[in-house]
Amino acid sequence: MTDLTQTQPRMPGLNVAAPDFDAPTTHGRRTLADYRGKWLVLFSHPADFTPVCTTEFIAFAKRQADFAARNTELLGLSIDSHYSHIAWMRNIEEKFGTKITFPIIADLSMEVASAYGMIQPGASDTSAVRATFLIDPEGKLRAMLYYPMVAGRSVDEIYRLLVALQTAAEENCAMPENWAPGKPVIVHTPKTPEEAEARAGEGYDTVDWYFSTRML
């Protein structure tokens, strides 16, 4: 019988403390505590000098100012040395005209990748898959996305998700499918029969007692 504890990656959990780390990067050592008070987008890529990863890093770099405007830092990671990272960053600037200014973790020990479930044996035993983690200012993991090796992730969707999470927390609401600023948000569902009975008169756009929306 297969021992699943030996084949399945350890996975972090949503809405609990994100796994701590203290790792070398292209900007010196970084820890999770360094990002306290800010949102953090931690994202892994399989390897430097690979085409899909190059397109993703260019996309992150082009949206970096938008993330910064939302009090959010970017932090990349792969199981390569920081020398490889630096060479790749220089290559992207030279060949594609895009400067990478956010730090990249050099996770040669695979400690961070393992703690975040980035190593997926079904995809690769030695490379981190395309995983993305959104961590809030308190250090809690709020969202995680995993992509296969062959498909690049959407940086626009990651930014949209960040804005949705921040808005949901600020406005005490939930977000419908593909929500974007300017669209209605979902009012939390009543928790008692009395609240459900009163919902129709509360001034929301109510379809039924469990489904109400409002504009911000």
N, C-alpha and C positions, 0 to 999 in steps of 0.2 A: 504494500500500500504506500502511496506517495505521501511524504511528510509535507503537508501544505505550509507549515511554518518555515520550511526551507526554500519554498518556491514562490511564495507570495511576498510582495514588497510590504514593508511597514508603511502604513498610511496615517497621515495626520488627520485631525478632526476639525469640523467646522464649529465656530463659535466658542472655541477653547483656545488657550494659549498656543501660539505657533511654536514649533520646535526652535529652541535657542540655537544660535550659531556664533562662532568666533572664527573668521576665515580670512585668508589673504585675498586681496583684490588688486586690481590695477590702480586703485587709489589708496593703498595701504590696508591694514586690517580693518574689518568691519564686523560689528556684532548686531544682533537684533535690537539690543538696547539703544544703539546709536540712532535708531529710527523712531524711538518713543516720541509721541506727540505728532507724528506724521503718518500718513498712509504709506504703505510700501507695496510696490509690485515687484515680486521676486519671480524671475522666469529663467528656466533652464533651456539649453539647446544642446543637441547631440555632440557637435564638434565645431571648432573653428575652421575657417577656410572651406565651408560647405555652402552650396548655393542657396538652399532654402533658408538656412540660418542667416545668411547674409541679407536676404530680403527682409527678414523679420527685424534684424537689428537696424536696418535703414528705416523701417517703418516706426520702430520705437523712438529712434533719434528724432525723426521728423515730428513726432507728437510729444516730445519731452516737455516742451514749454506748456502744452495743454495740461499734462499731468501735474506739472509744478504749480500751475494756477489753482489746482484742486488740492494743494498741500500734500502732494504725492511724489515720492522718490522712486526711481527705477534702479533695479539691481539684477544684473544678469549672472548666469552661472553655467559653467561646463566643466567636464573632467579633463581640462587642459591646463598647462602651466600659465603663469601670468606673462611669461615671455611670449608664448604663443598668442595670448590675448592681445598683447601690445602690437605684435606684428600684424595680426588680423585687423585691428583697429586702424592701423596706419594704411593697410591695403585698402580698406573700405573707403577711407578718405581720399587716397590717391586714385583709385579706379572708379569710384562711384560718386565722389564729390560730397560725401556725407561724413561729418565728424562725429565720432562716438564719444560722448563726454560723461556718460554714467559709468559707474564701476562694474567690473565683472569679477565674480568669485572664481578663483583658481582652485577647484575642488579635487585635487589629485588623490586625496585620501578617500573620496566619495562619502565623507561623513555627512555633509549637508544634504547631498543628493539622496542618501539612504534615509535620513531623518524625515525628509519630505516625500518619500515614496516616488522619487524621480527615476529610480532604476527599475525598469519593468522587464523581468526576465523573458517574457514572451516577445518583447521587441528588441532588446539588447541587454547583454550582461555587463557591458563596459561603458555604455553611453547613457546620459540622461535623456529621457524623452522630452518632448516639448510640453513642459508643465508650467503653469502660471498660478501664482498664489497672491491673493489680495489680503493684506494684513492691515488691521486698523490701528489708530494711534495708541491703543492700549496693548498692542501686541497680540491681539486675537485674530485668528484666521477666519476671514469672512467669506471667501470664495476660492475655489481651486478648479482649474481646467487642465485637462490632459489631452494632448493631440498626438497622433501617430507620427512616425519619422517622415512619412512621405507627404504630409499635408501641413502647409504653413498656417499658423494661427492668424486671426484677425485682430490687429491692434486696435482698430476702431471699435470692435465689440468689447475688448477689454476696457477701453476707456468708457464706453457706454455703461458697462456693468459697474464700474467704479462710481460714476455719477449716480446711477440708480441706488447703489448701496448707501452712499452718503445722503442722498435725498430721503430715502426711506427712514434712515435713522433720525434725520433732522425733523421730518414732518410726521413721524409716527404713522406710516402708511405702508402699503405694499405696491409693487409695480406690475402692471400687466405685461403681456408678451410684447417684446421689442419696444418697451417704454423709452421715451426720450423727453427731454425738457419741453414743456409746452403742451404735453398730452395729459389726459386725466390720470389720476392715481386711484388706487383701490383703497376704500375705507375698510378697516379691519372688521371681520365678521362678528356679529353679536355673540355673546357667550351664554346668554340665558334666554328663556322664552320671553321674559319681560322686555329685554333689550331688543329682541327680534320684533316684538309687537310694536315697539316705539320707533323702529328704524324708518318707516315710511314717512314719518313726520319730522325727521331731523334735518331736512333741507338738502339732502344729497340727491344725486341722480341715481335713483334706486330702481333696479329691474325686478329684484325680489329681495327678501329679507337678508339673504346671504351675499348679495352682489350689489354693491353701491360704489359709485365713483365720485370724485370731486376734482376740481381744478385747484392748483396751488396758487 
